[in-house]
Amino acid sequence: MSRSRRSATGGSGSSLPRGARVTLRTLTGDDIAAVKPWYEEAVAASMGRPAADPPYGIQKRMEAAEADPDAGPLAIVREADGTVIGLLDYRANSAGRGWLSVGFIAVARVWRGWGYGSEAVRLLEAEAKAERFRANVDARNGLGLYFWLRLGYRPARAGEVPGGAPSGMITMVRATEAT
């Protein structure tokens, strides 16, 4: 199930920059089997939900991405062995022109706490042609809020983000150094 789509940068191809320990790449059909055992728990945890209350499945995420070349799940791949250890869901120009929104970042339980998620977000930001970045965090998700604060994000001010935050969510924002 390989497809050609633009990266978060708006350029062509699916190759994103490599970090010291992880790479981001377009999620393929072959990755789904590797992701399935931990996907629901990891995404639910990243959103501050109980594991029994996961969001919709990976297949639906991939189908939605097919319709939008500037959005979808990226695989977070460990450089040392090529293992897909997480997913980062993004959408370019989501809140408005020049914004890049992170839908979720989910890392398999065994790899959490080692900085892989932070490195993946930094890679996405480095490659993105966006002026501002945003991520919605459930107001009850203290760990998620702390994750984004550590990366330099702050709660958005009223009216700062087009459309505002969904009910019960805190919109975290960060501008590029140039803006």
C-alpha positions in Angstrom: 0.0 0.0 0.0 2.7 2.5 -0.9 1.6 5.8 -2.3 3.3 9.0 -3.3 2.3 12.0 -1.2 3.8 15.2 -0.2 5.5 15.5 3.2 4.6 17.9 5.9 7.0 20.3 4.2 4.8 20.7 1.1 7.6 19.2 -1.0 7.4 16.0 -3.0 8.5 12.6 -1.7 8.1 10.9 1.6 11.6 11.3 3.0 11.8 13.5 6.1 15.0 14.3 7.9 16.8 11.9 10.2 17.5 12.6 13.8 20.2 11.1 15.8 17.9 8.2 16.9 14.7 8.4 14.8 13.4 9.0 11.3 10.0 10.0 10.2 8.5 8.3 7.1 5.1 7.9 5.5 3.3 5.0 7.1 2.9 2.1 4.8 0.6 -0.9 4.7 3.5 -3.1 5.7 3.9 -1.1 8.9 0.3 -1.7 10.0 1.0 -5.3 11.2 3.9 -4.0 13.3 1.8 -1.2 14.8 -1.4 -3.1 15.5 -0.3 -4.7 18.8 0.3 -1.4 20.5 -1.6 1.2 18.4 -4.9 1.5 20.4 -3.2 1.6 23.8 -0.5 4.1 22.7 -2.9 6.5 21.0 -5.4 6.3 23.9 -2.5 7.0 26.3 -1.3 9.9 24.2 -4.7 11.5 24.4 -5.1 10.8 28.1 -7.8 8.2 27.6 -8.1 4.8 29.2 -6.9 2.0 27.0 -10.4 0.7 26.7 -11.4 4.0 25.0 -9.2 4.3 21.9 -9.9 6.6 19.0 -10.8 5.2 15.6 -8.4 2.7 14.1 -5.2 3.0 12.1 -6.9 1.9 8.9 -9.3 4.8 9.1 -6.4 7.2 9.7 -4.7 5.9 6.6 -7.8 6.2 4.5 -8.4 9.8 5.6 -4.7 10.6 4.7 -5.3 9.2 1.2 -7.7 12.1 0.5 -5.3 14.7 1.9 -1.6 14.7 0.8 -0.7 17.2 3.5 -2.0 15.1 6.4 -1.8 11.7 8.0 0.2 9.4 10.2 3.9 9.2 9.9 5.9 6.3 11.3 8.5 7.1 13.9 11.3 4.7 13.1 14.2 3.8 15.4 17.4 4.3 13.5 19.3 1.6 15.4 17.2 -1.3 14.0 14.4 0.1 11.7 11.6 -0.7 14.2 8.5 1.4 13.9 8.1 2.6 17.6 5.5 5.3 17.2 3.2 7.3 15.1 2.8 11.1 14.6 -0.4 12.3 13.1 -0.3 15.8 11.5 -2.2 18.1 9.2 -0.7 21.1 7.4 -2.7 24.3 7.2 -5.3 22.9 9.6 -6.1 25.8 11.8 -5.4 28.2 9.0 -2.7 29.0 6.4 0.8 28.6 7.9 -0.2 26.3 10.7 0.9 22.7 11.2 -1.3 20.8 13.6 -0.3 17.6 15.4 -3.3 15.3 15.9 -1.5 12.9 18.2 1.9 11.5 18.9 1.9 7.9 20.1 4.9 5.8 21.1 4.8 2.1 22.0 4.9 1.7 25.8 8.3 0.0 25.8 9.9 3.1 24.1 8.2 5.8 26.1 10.3 8.0 28.4 13.4 7.9 26.2 12.8 11.1 24.3 11.8 9.5 21.0 8.5 11.4 20.8 10.2 14.7 21.5 12.8 14.0 18.8 10.0 13.1 16.3 8.2 16.4 16.9 11.4 18.3 16.5 12.1 16.5 13.2 8.6 17.4 11.9 9.0 21.0 13.0 12.4 21.3 11.3 11.1 20.0 8.0 7.7 21.7 8.0 7.1 24.9 6.1 4.8 26.3 8.8 5.0 29.5 10.7 3.2 28.1 13.7 2.6 24.7 15.3 -0.3 23.5 17.4 -1.4 20.5 19.3 -4.7 20.0 21.2 -4.3 18.3 24.6 -7.2 17.0 26.7 -7.4 19.3 29.8 -7.3 16.2 32.0 -4.1 14.9 30.5 -1.3 16.2 32.7 1.5 14.2 31.1 0.4 15.3 27.6 0.4 19.0 28.7 3.8 18.6 30.3 5.2 16.9 27.1 4.2 20.0 25.0 5.4 22.5 27.6 8.8 20.8 27.6 9.0 21.3 23.8 8.4 25.1 24.1 4.7 25.1 23.4 2.3 27.3 25.5 -1.4 27.4 25.9 -3.0 29.6 23.1 -4.6 32.9 24.1 -8.3 33.4 23.3 -8.8 34.0 19.6 -5.1 33.2 18.7 -5.9 30.0 16.8 -8.6 30.1 14.2 -11.6 28.0 15.3 -10.4 27.8 18.9 -10.0 24.6 21.0 -12.6 21.9 21.1 -14.5 21.5 24.4 -12.3 20.1 27.2 -9.1 20.6 25.2 -6.2 23.0 25.6 -4.6 24.2 22.4 -0.8 24.4 22.7 1.0 26.6 20.3 4.6 27.4 19.3 5.8 29.8 16.6 9.0 29.4 14.6 11.9 31.5 15.7 11.5 33.7 12.6 8.0 34.8 13.5 
